[in-house]
């Protein structure tokens, strides 16, 4: 039986050793829309990661100080 993704929202995902998350807990994604920095930031923040641009920003700041 096929289900709509909207019907699955909020379902708990479990493994043999406990809960591992929930369905659709991440930021919204539209494959037709062009990805911008704000959306990237939301995705990286959701997964607790520093964006690839963080290293670029540090490098640019170091160059501007010299």
N, CA, C and O of each residue as an XYZ file, in Angstrom:
264
protein
N       0.837     -1.173      0.000
C       0.000      0.000      0.000
C       0.892      1.250      0.000
O       1.813      1.362      0.808
N       0.612      2.171     -0.900
C       1.351      3.431     -0.944
C       0.693      4.427      0.006
O      -0.530      4.484      0.127
N       1.531      5.203      0.670
C       1.030      6.243      1.573
C       1.628      7.578      1.181
O       2.726      7.645      0.629
N       0.910      8.615      1.467
C       1.420      9.963      1.259
C       2.488     10.240      2.317
O       2.370      9.781      3.454
N       3.514     10.979      1.952
C       4.534     11.367      2.930
C       3.909     12.178      4.062
O       4.381     12.124      5.198
N       2.859     12.923      3.762
C       2.180     13.700      4.811
C       1.580     12.786      5.875
O       1.504     13.160      7.045
N       1.154     11.591      5.470
C       0.601     10.640      6.437
C       1.669     10.087      7.368
O       1.359      9.642      8.474
N       2.917     10.110      6.932
C       4.006      9.535      7.729
C       4.652     10.535      8.682
O       5.411     10.148      9.570
N       4.355     11.805      8.501
C       4.989     12.833      9.329
C       4.750     12.566     10.800
O       3.620     12.310     11.215
N       5.809     12.626     11.586
C       5.724     12.426     13.021
C       5.924     10.984     13.456
O       6.054     10.721     14.652
N       5.953     10.040     12.517
C       6.186      8.644     12.891
C       7.574      8.503     13.499
O       8.529      9.104     13.008
N       7.692      7.731     14.541
C       8.996      7.458     15.156
C       9.710      6.376     14.342
O       9.085      5.425     13.873
N      11.005      6.534     14.185
C      11.819      5.523     13.512
C      12.585      4.790     14.592
O      13.309      5.406     15.373
N      12.429      3.480     14.639
C      13.057      2.698     15.698
C      14.013      1.672     15.113
O      13.796      1.127     14.031
N      15.059      1.431     15.853
C      15.999      0.357     15.546
C      15.886     -0.667     16.671
O      15.153     -0.451     17.636
N      16.593     -1.757     16.555
C      16.509     -2.779     17.600
C      17.008     -2.280     18.948
O      16.655     -2.834     19.989
N      17.839     -1.221     18.933
C      18.366     -0.697     20.198
C      17.720      0.618     20.623
O      18.252      1.311     21.490
N      16.576      0.977     20.024
C      15.866      2.175     20.472
C      15.488      3.115     19.338
O      15.715      2.819     18.165
N      14.901      4.264     19.709
C      14.495      5.281     18.733
C      15.709      5.917     18.073
O      16.747      6.114     18.706
N      15.562      6.239     16.776
C      16.663      6.913     16.081
C      16.227      8.207     15.404
O      17.050      8.883     14.787
N      14.962      8.560     15.507
C      14.517      9.820     14.919
C      13.045      9.812     14.577
O      12.294      8.932     14.996
N      12.646     10.812     13.805
C      11.262     10.954     13.361
C      11.253     11.249     11.872
O      12.212     11.819     11.352
N      10.159     10.863     11.158
C       9.989     11.114      9.730
C       9.718     12.604      9.523
O       8.877     13.186     10.209
N      10.413     13.205      8.601
C      10.199     14.585      8.126
C      10.557     15.597      9.177
O       9.906     16.640      9.244
N      11.563     15.354     10.012
C      12.004     16.263     11.065
C      13.022     17.273     10.526
O      13.412     18.190     11.249
N      13.449     17.124      9.301
C      14.464     17.997      8.719
C      13.817     19.210      8.038
O      12.600     19.248      7.856
N      14.644     20.208      7.660
C      14.097     21.385      6.984
C      13.429     20.992      5.664
O      13.816     19.997      5.051
N      12.437     21.757      5.225
C      11.765     21.435      3.964
C      12.738     21.498      2.787
O      13.701     22.265      2.798
N      12.468     20.684      1.782
C      13.311     20.657      0.593
C      12.422     20.635     -0.635
O      11.473     19.854     -0.714
N      12.734     21.500     -1.598
C      12.005     21.551     -2.859
C      13.018     21.378     -3.971
O      13.831     22.269     -4.218
N      12.977     20.236     -4.644
C      13.969     19.942     -5.684
C      13.856     20.880     -6.876
O      14.805     21.005     -7.651
N      12.714     21.541     -7.038
C      12.532     22.469     -8.153
C      13.106     23.856     -7.845
O      13.371     24.630     -8.765
N      13.298     24.171     -6.578
C      13.807     25.488     -6.180
C      15.333     25.482     -6.177
O      15.969     24.468     -5.890
N      15.899     26.637     -6.502
C      17.358     26.761     -6.447
C      17.794     26.884     -4.990
O      17.249     27.686     -4.232
N      18.775     26.084     -4.614
C      19.280     26.078     -3.246
C      20.076     27.356     -2.996
O      20.964     27.699     -3.776
N      19.761     28.057     -1.912
C      20.517     29.259     -1.574
C      21.206     29.071     -0.224
O      21.007     28.057      0.445
N      22.011     30.045      0.169
C      22.800     29.932      1.393
C      21.925     29.775      2.628
O      22.293     29.053      3.555
N      20.770     30.443      2.657
C      19.879     30.333      3.812
C      19.376     28.889      3.981
O      19.341     28.363      5.094
N      18.990     28.261      2.864
C      18.541     26.873      2.939
C      19.688     25.951      3.340
O      19.513     25.052      4.162
N      20.866     26.180      2.753
C      22.036     25.363      3.113
C      22.338     25.490      4.596
O      22.611     24.493      5.266
N      22.291     26.707      5.110
C      22.571     26.945      6.518
C      21.591     26.168      7.394
O      21.995     25.562      8.387
N      20.310     26.181      7.036
C      19.312     25.438      7.791
C      19.576     23.940      7.794
O      19.409     23.276      8.817
N      19.991     23.407      6.642
C      20.286     21.976      6.540
C      21.505     21.622      7.383
O      21.470     20.663      8.154
N      22.581     22.391      7.241
C      23.796     22.112      8.016
C      23.523     22.253      9.514
O      23.996     21.441     10.310
N      22.759     23.284      9.901
C      22.445     23.498     11.313
C      21.606     22.340     11.859
O      21.820     21.894     12.986
N      20.661     21.860     11.066
C      19.816     20.739     11.486
C      20.652     19.505     11.824
O      20.368     18.798     12.791
N      21.685     19.257     11.019
C      22.523     18.081     11.243
C      23.730     18.368     12.141
O      24.590     17.506     12.325
N      23.792     19.593     12.704
C      24.859     19.927     13.646
C      26.231     20.015     13.006
O      27.237     19.680     13.633
N      26.276     20.464     11.760
C      27.543     20.537     11.032
C      27.861     21.982     10.673
O      26.963     22.802     10.481
N      29.138     22.274     10.586
C      29.578     23.581     10.093
C      29.536     23.536      8.573
O      29.962     22.552      7.968
N      29.033     24.577      7.965
C      28.977     24.619      6.505
C      30.369     24.710      5.905
O      31.313     25.177      6.543
N      30.474     24.256      4.667
C      31.772     24.318      3.976
C      32.261     25.754      3.849
O      33.460     25.996      3.706
N      31.332     26.709      3.900
C      31.699     28.113      3.758
C      32.351     28.666      5.021
O      32.946     29.743      4.967
N      32.264     27.973      6.154
C      32.882     28.454      7.398
C      34.391     28.575      7.225
O      34.989     29.548      7.684
N      35.009     27.599      6.571
C      36.454     27.646      6.323
C      36.788     28.793      5.373
O      37.808     29.461      5.539
N      35.931     29.022      4.378
C      36.152     30.126      3.443
C      36.075     31.460      4.169
O      36.893     32.346      3.922
N      35.093     31.614      5.068
C      34.939     32.856      5.823
C      36.152     33.122      6.704
O      36.611     34.261      6.793
N      36.682     32.078      7.363
C      37.858     32.231      8.208
C      39.064     32.634      7.371
O      39.850     33.492      7.772
N      39.203     32.012      6.209
C      40.335     32.319      5.330
C      40.258     33.771      4.845
O      41.268     34.474      4.818
N      39.051     34.219      4.460
C      38.882     35.593      4.001
C      39.144     36.588      5.125
O      39.721     37.648      4.883
N      38.731     36.265      6.356
C      38.972     37.145      7.501
C      40.455     37.257      7.784
O      40.949     38.341      8.094
N      41.177     36.138      7.681
C      42.625     36.145      7.927
C      43.340     36.982      6.866
O      44.288     37.703      7.177
N      42.893     36.886      5.630
C      43.519     37.656      4.552
C      43.257     39.135      4.731
O      44.149     39.950      4.497
N      42.053     39.500      5.142
C      41.710     40.916      5.289
C      42.429     41.564      6.471
O      42.582     42.785      6.506
N      42.876     40.752      7.449
C      43.609     41.308      8.594
C      45.058     41.626      8.238
O      45.715     42.392      8.942
N      45.554     41.050      7.161
C      46.970     41.276      6.786
C      47.136     42.342      5.759
O      48.260     42.637      5.352
